[in-house]
Amino acid sequence: MGESKIRLAIVHDYLIQMGGAERLIAALVSAFPDAPIYTSATDYEGLKAFPALVDRDIRNSWMQHLPGIRRHFKALFPIYPFAFRSFSPVDADVVLVSSSGFSKWIRVTDSSKTVCYCYTPPRFFWYPDDYLEREIKSPTLRKTAAAFLRLLRDWDYQCAQKMDRFIAVSRYIQRRITDCYGRESTLIYPPVNVDRFSADAKFGDYYLVLARLVGYRRIDVAVRAFNQLGEKLVIVGDGPDRAQLQAMAGPSISFLGRVSDQEAKHYLENCRALIFPGLEDFGTVSLEALAAGRPVIAYGAGIALETLEPSVTAVLFDEQTPESLAEAVQRSQKLSWDSQTIRGKVLSFSRERFLQEMKDYVEGLYGQSSTRRVAAEEKAGRREAQVL
């Protein structure tokens, strides 16, 4: 794919937590190598996980200089809006706002077209109940926090109305964009590096969880289910819930913490099935499991209903309970799985497909941006003539 001459700028919430969104940004810069990346703060050591992002033009806000920003970046969420507002207006043909948080607060010039690639409307103030219950124990503080989150939600809505277009990562998120913002959106699924995985390995003797250990991932459901089953479960990943999960885990469950990409690939390619108990917006890891020829045992909601095919690539369970998941695991053991058939179902999610769809979309916006830029320049010229 040739390099584009469009002046694109990318805005991203933060480059501190390296995950699927950051992998997507790394893919984008291969198509738009000159695009500057505006973000609140960057973990340059962690950035090495995505070589395509190293040595790029990354423009951080003043938050980059805050002590402990890498450790406490989530706790600082009240100040992110001000960090993005502190940038001078971004001047580009197209400004791509990659967001599950506050990057929509960015300012742009009148001639710039904006498109928000939305992973989800921010969960903690559009769907705050779980967040408040999990993070704030004091009822008084919870009430105060709820009022503040309502204020942030109102601001987020206003910023969303200033976006020219929305792209959603899934049909599930398309519905959320409509519910939260009253906006229509285009569906462009994120990329999956299908070629990175092989489906040739034999099925192993363990089930796998590969995720950050945070509440909404519902790893607790998997731990309790496998305590009941006594089957071998390997949990790869780290996060604030790790100690609590380890305390409830029985002898058949092992925690490996954070591992390298190569090690994660090995565990995916050699597992019996991936356990996917959360309500996910997209969930790249479930599609990576398919690329490795492994079935997914997933909660039947969100992205799972769009990308997984019961009895062909997955077994779905109806309730986020240990009993429902355990029953799904037992059902999966009675089915015959074909690794190559499973892998074939995910080939349409390739990186090349994503980049072509994004390039076509940006070029379409560029035509509108050019018209807007000419109009803005003519307007500025008229003002200058009036002054003279």
Summary of the structure (lengths in Angstrom):
residues: 388
radius of gyration: 22.2
end to end distance: 47.8
largest distance: 82.9
contacts: 1274
relative contact order: 0.11
helix: 48%
strand: 16%
